[in-house]
Amino acid sequence: MTAMNREIKQYDGRPIGSKEQSKRLVLDLGLNTVESRIVTELDTDTLTFLEKYPLYGVRYMEFGRPAQYALTGAEAAKFLEHHLPKEKEFRVEQSLMKYDARNMLVQGEFEWGGNDTFLEGTYNVERGHSLKEINEIGRPLGQWEQYLSRFFRVKDILMLHRLVNVVVELTLYNCSVGMWGDDYIVWELRNKY
């Protein structure tokens, strides 16, 4: 898949009530994400998928439940085998943890209010400084230019898809990643925390 053959759409403000609705909306809007699937049993298709990538993430389907990151295919299969009898389903997705140490520029939960307010939320950049902290610390702008350009890139992504008043869990990279080969991944969309 390439960016040239996808349709870029804008968010229409619909409620997002579940992780499955979130994932479907990410795909519907043409946002860059990773390959994933819903797993209800450890069948041949699931085991084949667990051989495709070096690392996987396994997420519960309800908001607020802890995800398992950076599992090998064998570790993910063992986790699923242990938890599927108790849980109805999981989302299993390609993990990009191998890119995070070298290629991650910023990650966090972003919310753009659609007005002059830039972004609100939590961010993780070097030493954990958020944009709000950058403004409050009062350091010369030149020391923060590399970070500001990252936040402007995030804002461009949110504006393109009109992601206003929705929490966007996003990671920005300095390389091509995901289904569309963009420089970002949208992991999840939420109407509230």
MARDRENVO-767502 format. One record per residue: residue number from 1; y, z, x of N, C-alpha, C in turn. Coordinates in Angstrom, 1 decimal, padded with zeros to 4 digits, m for minus. Layout:
# MARDRENVO-767502
+-----+--------+--------+--------+--------+--------+--------+--------+--------+--------+
: num :    nc2 :    nc3 :    nc1 :   cac2 :   cac3 :   cac1 :    cc2 :    cc3 :    cc1 :
+-----+--------+--------+--------+--------+--------+--------+--------+--------+--------+
: NUM :      Y :      Z :      X :      Y :      Z :      X :      Y :      Z :      X :
...
+-----+--------+--------+--------+--------+--------+--------+--------+--------+--------+
END
This chain:
# MARDRENVO-767502
+-----+--------+--------+--------+--------+--------+--------+--------+--------+--------+
: num :    nc2 :    nc3 :    nc1 :   cac2 :   cac3 :   cac1 :    cc2 :    cc3 :    cc1 :
+-----+--------+--------+--------+--------+--------+--------+--------+--------+--------+
:   1 : m001.2 :  000.0 :  000.8 :  000.0 :  000.0 :  000.0 :  001.2 :  000.0 :  000.9 :
:   2 :  002.2 : m000.7 :  000.4 :  003.5 : m000.7 :  001.2 :  004.6 : m000.5 :  000.2 :
:   3 :  005.8 : m000.1 :  000.8 :  006.9 :  000.2 :  000.0 :  007.4 : m001.1 : m000.8 :
:   4 :  007.0 : m002.2 : m000.3 :  007.5 : m003.5 : m000.9 :  006.8 : m003.8 : m002.2 :
:   5 :  005.6 : m003.2 : m002.5 :  005.0 : m003.6 : m003.7 :  004.9 : m002.4 : m004.7 :
:   6 :  005.8 : m001.5 : m004.6 :  005.9 : m000.4 : m005.5 :  007.2 : m000.4 : m006.3 :
:   7 :  007.1 :  000.1 : m007.5 :  008.3 :  000.2 : m008.3 :  008.9 :  001.6 : m008.1 :
:   8 :  010.2 :  001.6 : m007.8 :  010.9 :  002.9 : m007.6 :  011.5 :  003.2 : m009.0 :
:   9 :  011.1 :  004.4 : m009.5 :  011.6 :  004.8 : m010.8 :  012.4 :  006.1 : m010.7 :
:  10 :  013.1 :  006.4 : m011.8 :  013.9 :  007.6 : m011.8 :  013.3 :  008.7 : m012.8 :
:  11 :  013.5 :  009.9 : m012.4 :  013.0 :  011.0 : m013.2 :  013.7 :  011.1 : m014.5 :
:  12 :  013.0 :  011.3 : m015.6 :  013.7 :  011.3 : m016.9 :  013.9 :  012.7 : m017.5 :
:  13 :  013.6 :  013.7 : m016.7 :  013.9 :  015.1 : m017.2 :  012.7 :  015.7 : m018.0 :
:  14 :  011.6 :  015.0 : m018.1 :  010.5 :  015.6 : m018.9 :  010.0 :  016.9 : m018.3 :
:  15 :  009.5 :  017.8 : m019.1 :  008.9 :  019.0 : m018.6 :  007.7 :  018.8 : m017.7 :
:  16 :  007.5 :  019.6 : m016.7 :  006.3 :  019.5 : m015.8 :  005.6 :  020.8 : m016.0 :
:  17 :  004.5 :  020.8 : m016.7 :  003.8 :  022.0 : m017.1 :  002.6 :  022.3 : m016.3 :
:  18 :  002.1 :  021.4 : m015.4 :  000.9 :  021.7 : m014.7 :  000.9 :  020.9 : m013.4 :
:  19 :  000.0 :  021.3 : m012.5 : m000.1 :  020.6 : m011.2 : m000.5 :  019.1 : m011.5 :
:  20 : m001.4 :  018.9 : m012.4 : m001.8 :  017.6 : m012.7 : m000.7 :  016.7 : m013.2 :
:  21 :  000.2 :  017.2 : m014.1 :  001.4 :  016.5 : m014.6 :  002.3 :  016.2 : m013.4 :
:  22 :  002.4 :  017.2 : m012.5 :  003.3 :  017.0 : m011.3 :  002.8 :  015.8 : m010.5 :
:  23 :  001.5 :  015.8 : m010.2 :  000.9 :  014.8 : m009.3 :  001.0 :  013.4 : m010.0 :
:  24 :  000.8 :  013.4 : m011.3 :  000.9 :  012.1 : m012.0 :  002.4 :  011.6 : m012.0 :
:  25 :  003.3 :  012.5 : m012.1 :  004.7 :  012.1 : m012.1 :  005.2 :  011.6 : m010.7 :
:  26 :  004.7 :  012.3 : m009.7 :  004.9 :  011.8 : m008.3 :  004.5 :  010.4 : m008.1 :
:  27 :  003.3 :  010.1 : m008.6 :  002.8 :  008.7 : m008.5 :  003.6 :  007.8 : m009.4 :
:  28 :  003.9 :  008.2 : m010.7 :  004.6 :  007.3 : m011.6 :  006.0 :  007.0 : m011.1 :
:  29 :  006.6 :  007.9 : m010.4 :  008.0 :  007.6 : m009.8 :  008.0 :  006.8 : m008.5 :
:  30 :  006.8 :  006.5 : m008.0 :  006.7 :  005.8 : m006.8 :  007.1 :  006.6 : m005.5 :
:  31 :  007.0 :  007.9 : m005.6 :  007.3 :  008.8 : m004.5 :  006.1 :  008.7 : m003.5 :
:  32 :  006.4 :  008.9 : m002.3 :  005.3 :  008.9 : m001.2 :  004.6 :  010.2 : m001.3 :
:  33 :  003.3 :  010.1 : m001.2 :  002.4 :  011.3 : m001.3 :  001.1 :  011.0 : m000.5 :
:  34 :  000.2 :  011.9 : m000.5 : m001.1 :  011.7 :  000.2 : m002.2 :  011.3 : m000.9 :
:  35 : m003.3 :  010.7 : m000.4 : m004.4 :  010.4 : m001.3 : m005.0 :  011.8 : m001.7 :
:  36 : m005.4 :  011.9 : m002.9 : m006.0 :  013.1 : m003.4 : m006.9 :  012.7 : m004.6 :
:  37 : m007.6 :  013.7 : m005.0 : m008.5 :  013.6 : m006.2 : m008.8 :  014.9 : m006.8 :
:  38 : m009.1 :  014.9 : m008.1 : m009.5 :  016.1 : m008.8 : m011.0 :  016.2 : m008.6 :
:  39 : m011.4 :  017.4 : m008.2 : m012.8 :  017.6 : m008.0 : m013.3 :  018.7 : m008.9 :
:  40 : m014.4 :  018.3 : m009.7 : m015.0 :  019.3 : m010.6 : m016.4 :  019.6 : m010.2 :
:  41 : m016.9 :  018.8 : m009.3 : m018.3 :  019.0 : m008.8 : m018.4 :  018.4 : m007.4 :
:  42 : m019.3 :  018.9 : m006.6 : m019.5 :  018.5 : m005.2 : m020.5 :  017.3 : m005.3 :
:  43 : m020.1 :  016.1 : m005.8 : m020.9 :  015.0 : m005.9 : m020.8 :  014.0 : m004.7 :
:  44 : m021.5 :  012.9 : m004.8 : m021.5 :  012.0 : m003.7 : m020.1 :  011.4 : m003.4 :
:  45 : m019.4 :  011.1 : m004.5 : m018.0 :  010.6 : m004.3 : m017.1 :  011.6 : m003.6 :
:  46 : m017.2 :  012.8 : m003.9 : m016.4 :  013.9 : m003.3 : m016.8 :  014.0 : m001.8 :
:  47 : m018.1 :  014.0 : m001.6 : m018.6 :  014.1 : m000.2 : m018.2 :  012.9 :  000.7 :
:  48 : m018.2 :  011.7 :  000.1 : m017.7 :  010.5 :  000.8 : m016.2 :  010.6 :  001.1 :
:  49 : m015.4 :  011.1 :  000.1 : m014.0 :  011.3 :  000.3 : m013.8 :  012.3 :  001.5 :
:  50 : m014.6 :  013.3 :  001.5 : m014.4 :  014.4 :  002.6 : m014.8 :  013.9 :  004.0 :
:  51 : m015.2 :  012.7 :  004.1 : m015.5 :  012.1 :  005.4 : m014.4 :  011.1 :  005.8 :
:  52 : m013.4 :  010.9 :  005.0 : m012.4 :  009.8 :  005.2 : m011.3 :  010.2 :  006.2 :
:  53 : m010.9 :  011.5 :  006.1 : m009.8 :  012.0 :  006.9 : m010.2 :  013.1 :  007.8 :
:  54 : m009.4 :  013.4 :  008.9 : m009.8 :  014.5 :  009.7 : m009.6 :  015.9 :  009.1 :
:  55 : m008.6 :  016.0 :  008.2 : m008.3 :  017.3 :  007.6 : m007.9 :  017.2 :  006.2 :
:  56 : m008.2 :  018.2 :  005.4 : m008.0 :  018.2 :  004.0 : m007.2 :  019.5 :  003.5 :
:  57 : m006.6 :  019.4 :  002.4 : m006.0 :  020.6 :  001.7 : m006.7 :  020.7 :  000.4 :
:  58 : m007.0 :  021.9 :  000.0 : m007.6 :  022.2 : m001.3 : m006.7 :  023.1 : m002.1 :
:  59 : m006.3 :  022.6 : m003.3 : m005.3 :  023.3 : m004.1 : m005.9 :  023.7 : m005.4 :
:  60 : m005.6 :  024.9 : m005.9 : m006.0 :  025.3 : m007.2 : m005.1 :  024.5 : m008.2 :
:  61 : m005.5 :  024.3 : m009.4 : m004.8 :  023.5 : m010.3 : m003.6 :  024.3 : m011.0 :
:  62 : m003.6 :  025.6 : m010.9 : m002.5 :  026.3 : m011.5 : m001.4 :  026.6 : m010.5 :
:  63 : m000.1 :  026.6 : m010.9 :  001.0 :  026.9 : m010.0 :  000.8 :  028.4 : m009.6 :
:  64 :  001.2 :  028.6 : m008.3 :  001.3 :  030.0 : m007.8 :  000.0 :  030.4 : m007.2 :
:  65 : m001.1 :  029.6 : m007.1 : m002.3 :  030.0 : m006.5 : m002.3 :  029.5 : m005.1 :
:  66 : m002.9 :  030.3 : m004.1 : m002.8 :  029.9 : m002.7 : m003.7 :  028.6 : m002.4 :
:  67 : m003.1 :  027.7 : m001.7 : m003.9 :  026.5 : m001.2 : m004.5 :  026.8 :  000.1 :
:  68 : m005.6 :  026.0 :  000.3 : m006.3 :  026.0 :  001.6 : m005.8 :  024.8 :  002.4 :
:  69 : m005.3 :  025.0 :  003.6 : m004.8 :  023.9 :  004.4 : m005.6 :  023.6 :  005.6 :
:  70 : m005.6 :  022.4 :  006.1 : m006.2 :  022.1 :  007.4 : m007.7 :  022.4 :  007.5 :
:  71 : m008.4 :  022.1 :  006.4 : m009.9 :  022.3 :  006.4 : m010.5 :  020.9 :  006.9 :
:  72 : m011.5 :  021.0 :  007.7 : m012.3 :  019.8 :  008.0 : m013.1 :  019.5 :  006.7 :
:  73 : m013.7 :  018.3 :  006.7 : m014.4 :  017.9 :  005.5 : m015.6 :  018.9 :  005.2 :
:  74 : m016.2 :  019.3 :  006.3 : m017.3 :  020.3 :  006.1 : m016.8 :  021.6 :  005.5 :
:  75 : m015.7 :  022.1 :  006.0 : m015.1 :  023.3 :  005.6 : m014.7 :  023.2 :  004.1 :
:  76 : m014.1 :  022.1 :  003.8 : m013.6 :  021.8 :  002.4 : m014.8 :  021.8 :  001.5 :
:  77 : m015.9 :  021.2 :  001.9 : m017.1 :  021.1 :  001.1 : m017.7 :  022.5 :  000.8 :
:  78 : m017.7 :  023.3 :  001.9 : m018.2 :  024.7 :  001.8 : m017.3 :  025.5 :  000.8 :
:  79 : m016.0 :  025.4 :  001.0 : m015.1 :  026.1 :  000.1 : m015.3 :  025.7 : m001.4 :
:  80 : m015.4 :  024.4 : m001.6 : m015.7 :  023.9 : m003.0 : m017.0 :  024.4 : m003.5 :
:  81 : m018.0 :  024.4 : m002.7 : m019.4 :  024.8 : m003.1 : m019.3 :  026.3 : m003.6 :
:  82 : m018.6 :  027.1 : m002.8 : m018.5 :  028.5 : m003.1 : m017.6 :  028.8 : m004.4 :
:  83 : m016.5 :  028.0 : m004.6 : m015.6 :  028.3 : m005.6 : m015.7 :  027.5 : m006.9 :
:  84 : m016.4 :  026.4 : m006.9 : m016.5 :  025.6 : m008.1 : m017.3 :  026.3 : m009.2 :
:  85 : m018.3 :  027.1 : m008.9 : m018.9 :  027.7 : m010.1 : m017.9 :  028.6 : m010.9 :
:  86 : m016.9 :  029.2 : m010.2 : m016.0 :  030.1 : m010.9 : m014.8 :  029.4 : m011.4 :
:  87 : m014.4 :  028.3 : m010.7 : m013.2 :  027.6 : m011.0 : m013.6 :  026.2 : m011.7 :
:  88 : m012.8 :  025.8 : m012.6 : m013.1 :  024.5 : m013.3 : m012.9 :  023.3 : m012.4 :
:  89 : m011.8 :  023.3 : m011.7 : m011.5 :  022.1 : m010.9 : m010.5 :  022.4 : m009.8 :
:  90 : m010.4 :  021.6 : m008.8 : m009.5 :  021.7 : m007.6 : m008.9 :  020.3 : m007.4 :
:  91 : m007.7 :  020.3 : m006.7 : m007.2 :  019.0 : m006.2 : m007.5 :  019.1 : m004.7 :
:  92 : m008.2 :  018.0 : m004.2 : m008.5 :  017.9 : m002.8 : m007.7 :  016.7 : m002.3 :
:  93 : m006.9 :  016.9 : m001.2 : m006.0 :  015.9 : m000.7 : m006.1 :  015.8 :  000.8 :
:  94 : m005.7 :  014.7 :  001.3 : m005.5 :  014.5 :  002.7 : m004.5 :  015.5 :  003.3 :
:  95 : m004.8 :  016.1 :  004.4 : m003.9 :  017.1 :  005.0 : m003.2 :  016.4 :  006.1 :
:  96 : m001.9 :  016.6 :  006.3 : m001.1 :  016.1 :  007.4 : m000.8 :  017.1 :  008.4 :
:  97 : m001.6 :  018.2 :  008.5 : m001.3 :  019.2 :  009.5 : m001.3 :  018.7 :  010.9 :
:  98 : m002.0 :  017.7 :  011.2 : m002.0 :  017.2 :  012.6 : m000.7 :  016.6 :  013.0 :
:  99 :  000.1 :  016.2 :  012.0 :  001.4 :  015.6 :  012.2 :  002.5 :  016.7 :  012.2 :
: 100 :  002.2 :  017.8 :  011.7 :  003.3 :  018.9 :  011.5 :  003.9 :  019.4 :  012.8 :
: 101 :  003.1 :  019.7 :  013.8 :  003.6 :  020.3 :  015.0 :  004.5 :  019.3 :  015.7 :
: 102 :  004.2 :  018.0 :  015.8 :  004.9 :  017.1 :  016.6 :  005.9 :  016.3 :  015.7 :
: 103 :  005.6 :  016.1 :  014.5 :  006.4 :  015.1 :  013.7 :  007.2 :  015.6 :  012.5 :
: 104 :  007.0 :  016.9 :  012.1 :  007.7 :  017.4 :  011.0 :  009.1 :  017.7 :  011.3 :
: 105 :  010.0 :  017.2 :  010.5 :  011.5 :  017.5 :  010.7 :  012.0 :  018.6 :  009.9 :
: 106 :  011.6 :  018.6 :  008.6 :  012.0 :  019.7 :  007.7 :  011.0 :  019.7 :  006.5 :
: 107 :  010.8 :  020.9 :  006.0 :  009.9 :  021.0 :  004.8 :  010.5 :  022.1 :  004.0 :
: 108 :  010.2 :  022.1 :  002.7 :  010.6 :  023.1 :  001.8 :  010.6 :  022.7 :  000.4 :
: 109 :  011.2 :  023.6 : m000.4 :  011.4 :  023.3 : m001.9 :  012.9 :  023.1 : m002.1 :
: 110 :  013.2 :  021.9 : m002.5 :  014.5 :  021.4 : m002.7 :  014.9 :  021.2 : m004.1 :
: 111 :  016.1 :  021.6 : m004.5 :  016.6 :  021.3 : m005.8 :  018.0 :  020.9 : m005.7 :
: 112 :  018.3 :  019.7 : m006.3 :  019.6 :  019.1 : m006.3 :  020.2 :  019.3 : m007.7 :
: 113 :  021.3 :  019.9 : m007.8 :  021.9 :  020.1 : m009.1 :  022.7 :  018.9 : m009.7 :
: 114 :  022.8 :  017.8 : m008.9 :  023.5 :  016.6 : m009.4 :  025.0 :  016.6 : m009.3 :
: 115 :  025.6 :  017.7 : m008.8 :  027.0 :  017.7 : m008.6 :  027.4 :  017.7 : m007.1 :
: 116 :  028.5 :  018.3 : m006.8 :  028.9 :  018.3 : m005.4 :  028.0 :  019.3 : m004.5 :
: 117 :  027.3 :  020.2 : m005.2 :  026.4 :  021.1 : m004.5 :  025.4 :  020.3 : m003.8 :
: 118 :  025.2 :  020.5 : m002.5 :  024.3 :  019.6 : m001.8 :  022.8 :  019.9 : m002.2 :
: 119 :  022.2 :  020.9 : m001.7 :  020.9 :  021.2 : m002.0 :  020.8 :  022.8 : m002.1 :
: 120 :  019.9 :  023.2 : m003.0 :  019.6 :  024.7 : m003.0 :  018.1 :  024.8 : m002.9 :
: 121 :  017.7 :  025.9 : m002.3 :  016.3 :  026.1 : m002.2 :  015.9 :  026.7 : m000.8 :
: 122 :  014.7 :  026.6 : m000.4 :  014.2 :  027.1 :  000.8 :  013.9 :  026.0 :  001.7 :
: 123 :  014.2 :  026.1 :  003.0 :  014.0 :  025.1 :  004.0 :  013.3 :  025.7 :  005.2 :
: 124 :  012.6 :  024.9 :  005.9 :  012.0 :  025.4 :  007.2 :  012.4 :  024.3 :  008.2 :
: 125 :  013.4 :  024.7 :  009.1 :  013.7 :  023.9 :  010.2 :  013.6 :  024.8 :  011.4 :
: 126 :  014.0 :  024.3 :  012.6 :  013.8 :  025.1 :  013.8 :  014.4 :  026.5 :  013.6 :
: 127 :  013.6 :  027.5 :  013.8 :  013.9 :  028.9 :  013.7 :  014.3 :  029.3 :  012.2 :
: 128 :  013.9 :  028.4 :  011.3 :  014.0 :  028.8 :  009.9 :  015.4 :  028.8 :  009.3 :
: 129 :  016.3 :  028.1 :  009.9 :  017.7 :  028.1 :  009.4 :  017.8 :  027.2 :  008.2 :
: 130 :  018.3 :  027.6 :  007.1 :  018.6 :  026.8 :  005.9 :  020.0 :  026.2 :  006.0 :
: 131 :  020.3 :  025.3 :  005.2 :  021.6 :  024.7 :  005.2 :  022.7 :  025.8 :  004.9 :
: 132 :  022.4 :  026.7 :  004.0 :  023.3 :  027.8 :  003.7 :  023.6 :  028.6 :  004.9 :
: 133 :  022.5 :  028.9 :  005.7 :  022.7 :  029.7 :  006.9 :  023.5 :  028.9 :  007.9 :
: 134 :  023.3 :  027.6 :  008.0 :  024.0 :  026.8 :  008.9 :  025.5 :  026.9 :  008.6 :
: 135 :  025.9 :  026.9 :  007.3 :  027.3 :  027.0 :  007.0 :  027.8 :  028.4 :  007.2 :
: 136 :  027.0 :  029.4 :  007.0 :  027.5 :  030.8 :  007.2 :  027.6 :  031.2 :  008.6 :
: 137 :  026.7 :  030.7 :  009.5 :  026.7 :  031.1 :  010.9 :  028.0 :  030.7 :  011.6 :
: 138 :  028.6 :  029.6 :  011.2 :  029.9 :  029.2 :  011.7 :  029.8 :  028.5 :  013.1 :
: 139 :  028.7 :  028.0 :  013.5 :  028.5 :  027.4 :  014.7 :  029.2 :  026.0 :  014.7 :
: 140 :  029.6 :  025.5 :  015.9 :  030.2 :  024.1 :  015.9 :  029.2 :  023.1 :  015.2 :
: 141 :  029.8 :  022.2 :  014.5 :  029.0 :  021.2 :  013.7 :  028.1 :  020.5 :  014.7 :
: 142 :  028.5 :  020.2 :  015.9 :  027.7 :  019.4 :  016.8 :  026.3 :  020.0 :  017.1 :
: 143 :  026.2 :  021.4 :  017.0 :  024.9 :  022.0 :  017.2 :  024.0 :  021.8 :  016.1 :
: 144 :  024.5 :  021.4 :  014.9 :  023.7 :  021.3 :  013.7 :  023.5 :  019.8 :  013.2 :
: 145 :  024.1 :  018.9 :  014.0 :  024.1 :  017.5 :  013.5 :  022.7 :  017.0 :  013.2 :
: 146 :  021.7 :  017.3 :  014.1 :  020.3 :  016.8 :  013.9 :  019.7 :  017.4 :  012.6 :
: 147 :  020.1 :  018.6 :  012.2 :  019.6 :  019.2 :  011.0 :  020.3 :  018.6 :  009.8 :
: 148 :  021.6 :  018.4 :  009.9 :  022.4 :  017.9 :  008.7 :  021.9 :  016.5 :  008.4 :
: 149 :  021.6 :  015.6 :  009.4 :  021.1 :  014.3 :  009.0 :  019.8 :  014.4 :  008.3 :
: 150 :  018.9 :  015.4 :  008.6 :  017.7 :  015.6 :  007.9 :  017.9 :  015.9 :  006.4 :
: 151 :  018.9 :  016.8 :  006.2 :  019.2 :  017.2 :  004.8 :  019.8 :  016.1 :  004.0 :
: 152 :  020.6 :  015.2 :  004.7 :  021.1 :  014.0 :  004.0 :  020.0 :  013.1 :  003.6 :
: 153 :  019.0 :  013.0 :  004.5 :  017.9 :  012.1 :  004.2 :  017.1 :  012.6 :  002.9 :
: 154 :  016.9 :  013.9 :  002.9 :  016.3 :  014.5 :  001.7 :  017.1 :  014.3 :  000.5 :
: 155 :  018.4 :  014.4 :  000.6 :  019.3 :  014.2 : m000.6 :  019.2 :  012.7 : m001.0 :
: 156 :  019.1 :  011.8 : m000.1 :  019.0 :  010.4 : m000.4 :  017.7 :  010.1 : m001.2 :
: 157 :  016.6 :  010.8 : m000.8 :  015.3 :  010.6 : m001.6 :  015.5 :  011.2 : m003.0 :
: 158 :  016.1 :  012.3 : m003.1 :  016.3 :  012.9 : m004.4 :  017.2 :  012.1 : m005.3 :
: 159 :  018.2 :  011.5 : m004.8 :  019.2 :  010.7 : m005.5 :  018.5 :  009.4 : m006.0 :
: 160 :  017.7 :  008.8 : m005.1 :  017.1 :  007.5 : m005.4 :  016.2 :  007.6 : m006.7 :
: 161 :  015.5 :  008.7 : m006.8 :  014.6 :  008.9 : m007.9 :  015.2 :  009.8 : m009.0 :
: 162 :  016.5 :  010.1 : m008.9 :  017.3 :  011.0 : m009.8 :  016.5 :  012.3 : m010.1 :
: 163 :  016.1 :  012.9 : m009.0 :  015.4 :  014.2 : m009.1 :  016.4 :  015.3 : m009.2 :
: 164 :  017.0 :  015.5 : m010.4 :  018.0 :  016.4 : m010.6 :  017.4 :  017.6 : m011.4 :
: 165 :  017.8 :  018.8 : m011.0 :  017.3 :  020.0 : m011.7 :  015.8 :  020.1 : m011.8 :
: 166 :  015.1 :  019.7 : m010.7 :  013.7 :  019.8 : m010.6 :  013.4 :  020.2 : m009.2 :
: 167 :  012.5 :  021.2 : m009.0 :  012.1 :  021.6 : m007.7 :  011.2 :  020.6 : m007.0 :
: 168 :  011.5 :  020.1 : m005.9 :  010.8 :  019.1 : m005.2 :  010.2 :  019.8 : m003.9 :
: 169 :  008.9 :  019.9 : m003.8 :  008.2 :  020.4 : m002.6 :  008.0 :  019.2 : m001.7 :
: 170 :  008.7 :  019.1 : m000.6 :  008.8 :  017.9 :  000.2 :  008.8 :  018.2 :  001.7 :
: 171 :  008.1 :  017.3 :  002.5 :  008.2 :  017.4 :  004.0 :  008.7 :  016.1 :  004.5 :
: 172 :  009.6 :  016.2 :  005.4 :  010.2 :  015.0 :  006.1 :  009.7 :  014.9 :  007.5 :
: 173 :  009.2 :  013.7 :  007.9 :  008.6 :  013.5 :  009.2 :  009.4 :  012.5 :  010.0 :
: 174 :  009.2 :  012.4 :  011.3 :  009.8 :  011.3 :  012.1 :  008.9 :  010.2 :  012.3 :
: 175 :  007.9 :  010.0 :  011.4 :  006.9 :  008.9 :  011.5 :  006.5 :  008.5 :  010.1 :
: 176 :  005.8 :  007.4 :  010.1 :  005.3 :  006.9 :  008.8 :  004.0 :  007.7 :  008.4 :
: 177 :  004.0 :  008.2 :  007.1 :  002.9 :  009.0 :  006.7 :  002.6 :  008.6 :  005.2 :
: 178 :  001.4 :  009.0 :  004.7 :  001.1 :  008.9 :  003.3 :  000.8 :  007.6 :  002.8 :
: 179 :  000.6 :  007.5 :  001.4 :  000.2 :  006.3 :  000.7 :  001.1 :  005.1 :  000.9 :
: 180 :  002.4 :  005.3 :  001.0 :  003.4 :  004.3 :  001.1 :  003.9 :  004.1 :  002.5 :
: 181 :  003.6 :  004.9 :  003.5 :  004.0 :  004.8 :  004.8 :  005.5 :  005.1 :  005.0 :
: 182 :  006.1 :  006.0 :  004.1 :  007.4 :  006.4 :  004.3 :  007.5 :  007.6 :  005.3 :
: 183 :  008.7 :  008.1 :  005.5 :  008.9 :  009.2 :  006.4 :  008.9 :  010.6 :  005.7 :
: 184 :  008.4 :  010.6 :  004.5 :  008.4 :  011.9 :  003.8 :  007.1 :  011.9 :  002.9 :
: 185 :  006.8 :  013.1 :  002.5 :  005.7 :  013.4 :  001.5 :  006.3 :  014.3 :  000.4 :
: 186 :  006.1 :  013.9 : m000.8 :  006.4 :  014.8 : m001.9 :  005.0 :  015.4 : m002.3 :
: 187 :  004.9 :  016.7 : m002.2 :  003.7 :  017.5 : m002.5 :  003.6 :  017.8 : m004.0 :
: 188 :  004.8 :  018.2 : m004.5 :  004.8 :  018.7 : m005.9 :  006.2 :  018.7 : m006.5 :
: 189 :  006.2 :  018.5 : m007.8 :  007.5 :  018.6 : m008.6 :  007.3 :  019.7 : m009.6 :
: 190 :  008.3 :  020.6 : m009.8 :  008.3 :  021.6 : m010.8 :  009.6 :  021.8 : m011.5 :
: 191 :  009.6 :  022.2 : m012.7 :  010.9 :  022.4 : m013.4 :  011.4 :  023.8 : m013.1 :
: 192 :  010.6 :  024.7 : m012.7 :  011.0 :  026.0 : m012.3 :  010.0 :  026.6 : m011.3 :
: 193 :  010.4 :  027.6 : m010.6 :  009.6 :  028.2 : m009.5 :  008.4 :  029.0 : m010.2 :
+-----+--------+--------+--------+--------+--------+--------+--------+--------+--------+
END
